[in-house]
């Protein structure tokens, strides 16, 4: 179900409900891509574009998100608790981030 719609150049930015998905759709080529899904919110109820940024308003619970075309210089990752079930010695954690040249947001 579509809840919100905005345009940026030739693209349409669409916010959906039930999964709180955000996708880009290019009507001329009919290409589309899901660029964001929220695990907590139920709907994307508002989308607006200001410059190179897209602002997304979500409901259930209410949240506001800014998506930009550049990577943040730093960030935080919080994982779920992992119970090894016995005394354990952990070594290291590696996170591999990849950059897609065709990423639009």
N, C-alpha and C positions, 0 to 999 in steps of 0.2 A: 504494500500500500504506500503510495507517495504522500508525504506530508508537507514537503517544501521543495521549492524550485527557484533557481537563480541562473543567470546567464553570465558568461565570461567569454567575450569574443564569439567564436563559433560553437563553443561548448555549452552544454547545459549541466548544471550541478544539481543533483537530485538527492533529497533526504528521504529516507524510508522509515516505516514503522515496524513494529514487532521485533526487529533485530537492531534497530538504530544503525542502519547502513548509509554510507555516503558514497555516491558514485558520480563519475563523469560520463557524459554521453555526447557524442558528436553526431548530430542528426544527418549531415550529408553523407558520411561514410558508414553510419550506424555502428561505429565502434563504441564500446563502453568498457569501463573498468571500475571495480569496487576499490576505492582508495582508503576507506576507513570503516571499521565496524566497532561499535562500543559494546562491551560485555555487560555493562551495568545499566545503561539507559535503555528505554524501550522505543523511543521515537526521536527522530531528528525533526524538530518542529519549525526551525528557522534556518535559513542559509542566506548569507549576504557576502558580497565580494567587495573588498576595499584594496585597491592596488593589486599586489601580488598575493594577498592573503584572503583566505576564505574563513569566515566566522560561522560556526555551527552552534545552534542552540538545541539542547536536548531536554527531554522530559522523562520523568519516572526513573531515577531522580533527575532533578534539574541540574544541568551542567552547561558551561560555555567553553568551546574549544576553538583555538586559532590554528589553522593549518597554513603553513607557508611553504615557499619553494626552496628554502635553504635548511640545512641541518642545524640543530642546536649545537653550541660549542661544548656543552656538557649535559648530562642527564642522570637520572636515578632509575635503577631497576630493582624492584622488590619482588622476590619470588615467594611462592607458597612454601610453607614449612615442609621439610623432608625429614621423616623419621626413619632412621636406618634400622630401628628395631633392636639394636644392640650398640655397645660402645663402638664408635667408628672414628677414623682419622681421615679427614677430608684433605685432599691435595689442593687443587686449584680450580678456578672457574674461568671458562673462556666464552666470550660472546663475539660472534662474527657478524658484523654489520656490512651489508652490501649496498651499493649505490646503483640504482637503475637510471641509466641515461634517459629513458623515456618517461620517467616518473614526472607527473604533472603537479603533484602536491606531496 
